[in-house]
Amino acid sequence: MCGIVGYIGTKNAYPILMEGLKRLEYRGYDSAGIAMIDEQGKLNIYKTKGKVADLESFCAEKDTTGHVGIAHTRWATHGEPSSINAHPHYSSSGRLALIHNGIIENFITIKEKLVARGIQFKSVTDSEVLVQLIEYIMLNNKLELLEAVQVALHQVIGAYAIAILDREHPQTIICARQSSPLVIGLGDDDAFYLASDASPIAEYTDKVVYLNDGDIAVLQLGKELNVVNMENETQHPKVRQIDVTLGQLEKGGFPYFMLKEIFEQPNCIRDCMRGRIHTEENSITLSAVIDYREKLVNASRIIIVACGTSWHAGLIGKQIIEDLCRVPVEVEYASEFRYRNPIIYPNDIVIAISQSGETADTLAAIELARNSGAFVFGICNVIGASIPRRTQTGIYIHVGPEIGVASTKAFTGQVTVLSMLALCLAKERHTISANKYQKILNELMRIPEKMEQALETNEQIEHLAPIFTYAKNCLYLGRGYNYPVALEGALKLKEISYIHAEGYPAAEMKHGPIALIDSEMPVFVIATHDSLYEKVISNIQEVRARGGRVTALVTEGDERIKQFANHVIELPDTLDCFQPLLASIPLQLLAYHIAVCKGKDVDRPRNLAKSVTVE
């Protein structure tokens, strides 16, 4: 969950590395550091606790010359955030510098052996063990650095993406990956760029290589990319083209990426549907369904595995797939699924959902499913990520880079893809009438326009937000398709405002949470006009009877709920199955504006990082 960036070429490395760290800061912001080799062969390492801006200030008076370097922004796993625990870590002799994303599970065993042999450690991280081990092997066995890295990684258990500098070989960076993402950019001037994802690279090149597990790459100025495995066998990774614009990586006049990404949703959903929904033919075409029709259509069960916001999207997907396709669907937390010895049959379809495509628990769940003979289908946003490369087929959501740590447009993109998949499979399974298919498809095509209407609630929500800054706890209620929206709304508030919030099925409120309701507990109810509307009105009355203060999301023109709610936010009317795509928007805005009122850093919430690439 840390950010890695590297450069070797003819340009000054420092500004490239520093700008790259800023683009990767959503992956971790406890501490940051940079290592460069100057023209005289001196290895300079600067690191500090805090954000990338703190590192930039720290480096202001330092020697930042050189054409090769690596840099890192950290999300702490082993060892508290501090300058000592910050990366890069350097070896005992000061010859090597290393940055690392991941977790070394057997680092204590390795560290004890090295300490017994006289190696002194400066930090308490698992990462420093790697650089000390590599140097020890290299010097004691008189090996070249690449050979020492190969030997060392054979001894390591865990996940890693690493990059190493050697002051004795100032024209080289060696990097490797195992269960943690690493991408290499190929520059037109024979330069190499290195990063955890494509965002720092897009400004300089659109040609990238995604390293596979077990790959070790040698980046040398003026030479071709050399990729080998731990047995030193040459690998031939495919050069891919990325489609990320600089504008997608900038705030575009918005104060935070999160607000920008909330407002991008109508166009993102249009992009998600483009080329898949054919208005003239009134049909949906998904290449995954075309290529694997028999497998998908004949599935007797679907299991959705995901984490966090993606899990909430999966809950919505369960309802629409079961409703339209008449096939049972289970939704599992990937972190629980991978450890509970689940029953998986060869004719099961396992759908893995992840924005980044690098979520460690979801990747582990995929391997478990594949080993059990299930067919694995990926839903992901990042082209070339690990999940689409480890699944048999899948769908990209195509909503563009999501920088804000609290997911917004990826959530609505995932729900849109699941809706298209459900419609497509229902048609192939003959479980939907032509009229119903047409009605749902027509409404799906209108969703982006209705999202734009939902975004018009922003000013109203901005005025409401200060009312809720006092709250210590909040309750979110929804039923049917809107129950997962309640879960997602509560999660957004927790993530960025640090207010405890709980999402609950409205009907279950009487089985416990009603005891918490008083005038100090804000209650947010998704009460749009659907098949459970009358039931939700009863739930609202139960809250009000106990002194609760209700903010209700309602369908435009609803006068009835205004009698019971303290505040009402109106949304365009839509089908039940698409209400989450509209109802989630004001809840995203509500969390955003409450957090801003409380003075929180919306894009960098404490203790969180964007991609959970470690267990």
N, C-alpha and C positions, 0 to 999 in steps of 0.2 A: 504494500500500500504506500510505498515511497515512490518518488519520482527520480528517474535517472536521465541524464543528458550528457552527451559527449561530442567532441568534434576533433577532427584532424584534417588539416588542409593548409592553404596558404594565407588564409585570413587570420586576423587577430581572434583568438578563441574566446576571450573573456566576454565580449558583448553577446556572442552567440550562445554561450553557456548561461549567462545571466538571464537573457530573454527566454531561453528554454526553460529555466527554472520557474520563471513567472508563469509560463504557460502550463507547467506541470504542478503548480502549487496546490491545486485541488486534490492531488494525490497524497499530500502530507505537508504540514506546516509547523511542526514542533521545533525543527532546527534545520539548518542548511549549511552546505559547504561546497568548496570548489578546490580542485587540484590542477595545476598547470606546470608544464616544463618550459622554462624560458630559453632564450637563444644560447645561453651559456651552459645549458644542461642542468640547471638547478630546479629541483622539484619544490614548488611553492604550494602549501596547503593552508587554506583559510576557512574557518568554520565557526559558527556561532549558534547559540540558542535563539529561537524565535523564527520569524518569517523571512522570506527571501529579501524583503526590503531591509531587514536588519543586517543580513549578510552583505548586501550592496553597500550599506553605510560603513560596515566594518572594513570593506576592501577599498574604500575611497582613497586611502593614502598608501596602499600596498602596491607592490610590483605585480601587475597583471598582464605582463607581456607573455608572448608565446603563441604558437600555432597549434598546440595540442593540449587537450584538457578534458576533464570529467567533472561532473557536478551532481549534487544530490539534494533533494528536499525530503525530510524524514517524517514519517508517522511512527511513533515509538511503539515497539513491541517488547524488546528486552532492554531494560535500562531506561531511566527517566530522561525526559528531554533536557539536554545540557550540551555545552560546547564540547565536552570530552566525549560524550556519546554520539555526537554528530558525525556524519560522514563527510569527507573520506577518512578512512582509517589507514594508518601507515604501519609498515613493518618495523621490527626492532631496529634494523640498520638504517631505516629511513629511505631505503631504496624503492620500495613499492608503495603505491597508494591504491586503495580499493573502495568502490562504492557497491552497495548491495541492497536489493529489494527482495524480501522473503524472510523465511525463518529457517535456521539451521537447528534441527531438532536434537542432534547429538553433540551440540557445541560444548556442553559441560565435560563430556568424556574426552573430547579432543583437547580442550583447554587444560584439563588436569595433566594430560600426558606432556603437553608443551611446557607447562609450568615446571613439571618434574625435570625437564631437560634445560631449564634455565631461562626460558622465554618469559619476559615481563610484559604484562598487559596494562594498558592505560585506561581502557574503558571497561564497562560491564556488559557490553553488547555481545550478541552471538556473531555479529558481522566481523568484528576484529579477529576472531578465531580464524576466519578464512585467510586473511592476508598474512597472519603469522604462520599458519600452516603451509601456505604456498611458498613463502620465503624459506622456511625451515627445510622443506623438501628440496627446493632448488639449490640451496647452498650446500646441504649435506650430501646430496647425491650428484652434485655438479651437473645439473640439468639446465636446459634452456627454460625460459619462462613458460612457454606453451606446454612443454612436457610436464613441468611442475604443476601447472593448473590441471592437466588431465589426471595426474596421479592424485592430487588433492581432492578433486571432485569425486573420485571413486570412493573416497573415505567419508564423504558428506552425505547425511540423510536430511532431506527437507526440500524446501523450495528456494530458488535463487534466480535472480538476474544480476549479473556482476559485470563490472568494467574495471580494468586494472591498468595503471601506468607503471612503467619501469624507467627510472632516470638513466639507466645504462643503455636503454634503447628508446630514445626520445621521439622516434618517428613511428611509434607503434602503440596501439590500444588493443588489448585482448579482452573479449567479452564472452559471456556464456549464459545460457538459460536452462532452467528446469522448473516447470510449473509456475513461471512468473514471466510476464510479457517483456519482450525486447525487440525493437525494430531498428534496422539500419537503413539510413538514407544514402543514396548514391548521388553525389553532386556532379554537375557538369564539368567542374574543374578538377576532377579526380579526388575531390574531398569526400570524406565519410562523416555522416552524422549518426548519432546514436541516441535513442530515447526509449522510454517506457511505452509511449504511444506516439502516434503520428503528429500530434499537435505542435511540438516544437520544430518539426522537420518540414512541415508544409510550406513554410515561407521560402525554403531554399531548394526543395526538390519535390517532384511528384513520383519519383521512382524509389521504391523501398523493398527491403527483404525482411520478412518476418522469420526470426529464428525459431526452429523447432526445439522441443525438449531434447536435451543432450548435445545440442549444437555448441560449438566453440568457434568464434569468429576472430580472425586476425585482421585488424585494420592497419594498413601501412601506407604512408604517403607515397603516391606515385605507383602503387601496385594494385593489382586486381584484388577484389575481396576473396579471402581464403576462409572457407568454412569446413571444419572437420568435426568428427565426433570424439568421444573420449578414448576411442581405440585408434584415433588418428586417421580414420578413413575419410576421404574427401566427400563432402556433401555438395549437392547442387540445388540450393534453394531457388525458388522461382522469384523473379523480379516482378513486383506488382506495381500498379499505378494507383495512387490515392487521389481521391476527389474531395479535397478539403481546401476551402478558400480562406484567405487571411481574414476576410470579413466575418467568417463564422467563429473565429477565435478572438474577436474583439467585442467590447461591450456595446458598440454601436450607439453611444449616447445614453444608454441606460446606466443608472448608478451601480447596478449589480448584474452579474450574469443571470442570476435566478429570474429577475424580473424580465430581462430580455427573452429568456427561454420560455417563460410563461406566455409572453406576447407573440412568440414565434409559432405557437401551436397550430393556429389555423393553416398557415402555409406548410408547416411540417406534416400535417395530416394530409394535405393535398399531395405533397411529395411522396408520402407513404403509399397513397392510392394510385399515383401516376404510373401508367403502364400496366396496371393490374386490373383496374376497373375500366371497362370499355363502355362509354356512355351510349354510343351508337348501337352497339349490340346488346346493351343492358346485361352485361355478363362480367364475371370475375375470372381472370386467368392467373393462376399461381403455378410457376414452373415446377415447384416441389410436388404439387398434386399431380401434375401431368406426368412427371418422371417416375413417381412412386405411387401411382393411383391405386393399384391393387393392394399394396401394403397398407396404405392409409384408409382406404374405403372399407377394408375387411377387418379392421382392428376391433377387438372385442372390449378393449379397455384403453383409456388414455390416462397417463399419469403426468401431471405437470410438476416440475421441480424448479424452485426459484428461492430467492431470498429478498427480504425487505419489500420495497415498492414493487418489484417484479412479482413477488408472491401475491400481492394484492391484485395485480393485473391478472394473475393466474386464476384467482377466485372468480373474477368476472368472466374470464374465458371458460371456466367450468360451467357456469350457468348457461351461457349462450351456446356452447357446444352440446351440452346435454339437451337443451331445449330444441335446438334445430336438428341435431344429428342423431339423437336418441341412442347415444353410446355413453356408458358410465365414465365419469372423469373424477380422478382423485387429485387433490392439490397438496403437495408436500413441501415443507421447508427442506431445502437441500441439505442443510446442516444436520437435520435429524434423520432424513432418508438414508444418508450414506452410512449411518452407524447402527441402524436398528434391524438389520437383516431382513429387508422387505421381501415380500413375495412378488416376483417379477416373472412373467411368462413370455415366451418367445413371440407371441402374437400381440404383445402390448406395444403401444406407442408411448414413448417417454418424450415429453416436450420440455426442453430446458430453456428457461428465459433468463436473460441477463443483458443489461444495457451495455456493459463494457465487453462482455464475452470472455472475461478473465476471472470471474468470481470463483474463488478456490473451492468452496463447498459445492457449487453447481458443477464444476469440472469433475470433482470426485464422484458426484452422483451420476454423471454421464458415464464414467468408466465402470461404475457398478452396474448400470443398466446394460451397457454393451457386453460386459462379461457374462451377463445373464441371458444374452441373446435377444434383448429387446431392440426395436428399431428406434433410433434417437433422432429427434427433430429439434433444431435449434432456432430460437428467436433472439436476435442480437442486433445491436446498432452499429458496432465497429467492424468494418470490413477487414478481413484478415486476422481477426482475433482468434483466440484458442478454441472457443466453443464452436464457431462455424467450421473450424478445421477438424474437429473431433466428432462431429455429428454426421450422419449419413446425408441429411439434407436439411433445409430450413428456409427461413425468410429473414431478410434484413428489414429493419423498420424504417431506415432512411430518414431519420429526423435531424441529421447533422450532429456535430460534436456537442455534447452536453457537459458544460464546464461547472455549473453550480453543483455543489455536493448534494443538495436536496433535489432528487429527481422530479421533473415536471413533464417536459415534452416526451421523454422516453416512456413514461407511464402511459400517456394517451396514445403514443405510437404503438406500444405493445397491445393495448386494448383494441386498437384499430386492426392490427394484423390478426389477432385472435378472432375478431369479428369476421374478417374476410375469409379466414381459414374455415370457420364454422359454416359460413354461407356456401363456400365452395364444396366442402365435404358433404353438406346436407343435400346439395343438388346431385352430387355423384352417388350418394346413398339412397336417393329418392325418398327422403324423409321430410321433404318440404314441398308444398304445393307451388305451382308456378306463380300464382297471385301473391302468396306470402313472400316468396323469394323476391319478386319484383318490388313489393312494398318496402321490404327491409333494405334492399340495395338502393332504391331511390332515396330513402331517408339517410343512409350512410353517406351518399354523395352530397347531401345538404349539410352535413355536420360541420365542415370547416366554416361555412357562412354563419351557422348558429354559434360556433365558438367565438367568432368575432363579436356577436351580440353579447355573449357571456362575459367577454372582456370589458364590455362597457360598464360592468358593475365595479370596476376598479376604483373610481372616485368615491363611490358610496362606501366601499369597504375601507378605503384609506381614512375616511371620516369616522367609521365605526371602530377601527383598530385600537385607538387609545383607551377606549372603554375597558378593554380586556387585558391591559398590561398589568393590572393588579393581581390577576388570577394566579393561583398556585396550582389549580387542577381544572381540567375541562373534560366534558363528556361529549362525544360525538355519537349520534344515533342514526341508523338507517336500516332499511329492510330490503329484502330481495336483492336486486342489482345494486342498490345503494348501500348495502351493508359494507362491502369492501371499500366504498368511497369514504365511509365513516372511519374505517381503519386507516386509510391513506391520509385523510385530513388530520387525524390525530397524530400520525407519524410526522407529517410535515411540521406541525406546531412544536412537537418535542424536539425535532432535529435542529431547528434554527432559532427558536425563542427560549428553549430550555424550560418551558412550562409543561408539567406533567399532564398528559392527555390520554384518554382511553377511548377507543372505538368499540361500539357495542351494537349487537342487533337490538333494535328498539323494543321488540317483544320480550327480550330477555332482561330488560331493565328491572322488571319486578322481581327478578331472581337474585337480587343483590345490590346492584349499583344505585337503586332508588334510595337506599339508606344514606347515600352521600349527598343527595340533592338538598341544597338550601339556597339562600339568596346570594351566596358567595361563589356558587358553582355555575359558571356559564355552560349552557347546554346548546350544542349546535345540532340541528335536526335536518336531515335531507328529506324533505316532504313534498317532492314533486308529484305531479298527478299521474299515478300509475295504478296498477291493480291492487296495491296495498295501501292506497291513499287513506281510506277511512280508518284503517288500523293505526296508521301513523298519527292521525288527528287524535285518536284516543290516547296514544302515548304522550303526545304534547300536553293534553289536558291533565294527565297524571303528573307530569313535571310541574305544571303551573299550580296545581292544587297543593304542592309541597313547597311553594315559594321559589321555585326555580325560575331562572331567567333564560328565555328561549330565543335563539336566533335561528330562523327557519329559511332554508332554500326551497323556494316554491316555483311552480309553473307560472309563467307570465299571466297576469289577469286574475290570479287566485285571490279572492276577497275573504274567503272563509277562514283561512289560517291567520289572517291579520287580526282576527278577534282574540286569538290566544297567544300569539308570539309578540315578544318585545321588539324584535327587529325582523324584517323580511327582506330577502334578496331574491329578486325574480330572475328566472331563466327561461329561455325559449322552450316551447313544447317539443318533445321528441318521443320516439318509441322507448319502451322500458329498457331495452337492451343497450341503448345508446345514452341513457341518462348519465352514466358515469363519465362519459367524455365531456359533458357540459358541467355537471355538478362538481367535478374535481377542480375546475378553474377558479371559482370564487374561494374555495378552501385553500388553494395554493396562494392566492392573493391575500387571504386573511392571515395565514401564517407569515407571509412575507412582511406585511405592514405591521403586524404586532411585533415581529422581531426588530424591524427598523425603529419602531417607537421605543423599544427597550435598549436601543443602542448596540445591537448585536451585529457581528460581521456575518451577514447572511450567506455569502459564498463560502465561508470557511468556518463552519460551526465547530466548536471545541470537540476534541476527541474523535472526530469523524474524518474520513477520507472518502474520495469518490469511488475508487475501485478496491473492493476487499479481496486482495490477491493472496492473503495469508489466512490461515485457519484461526 
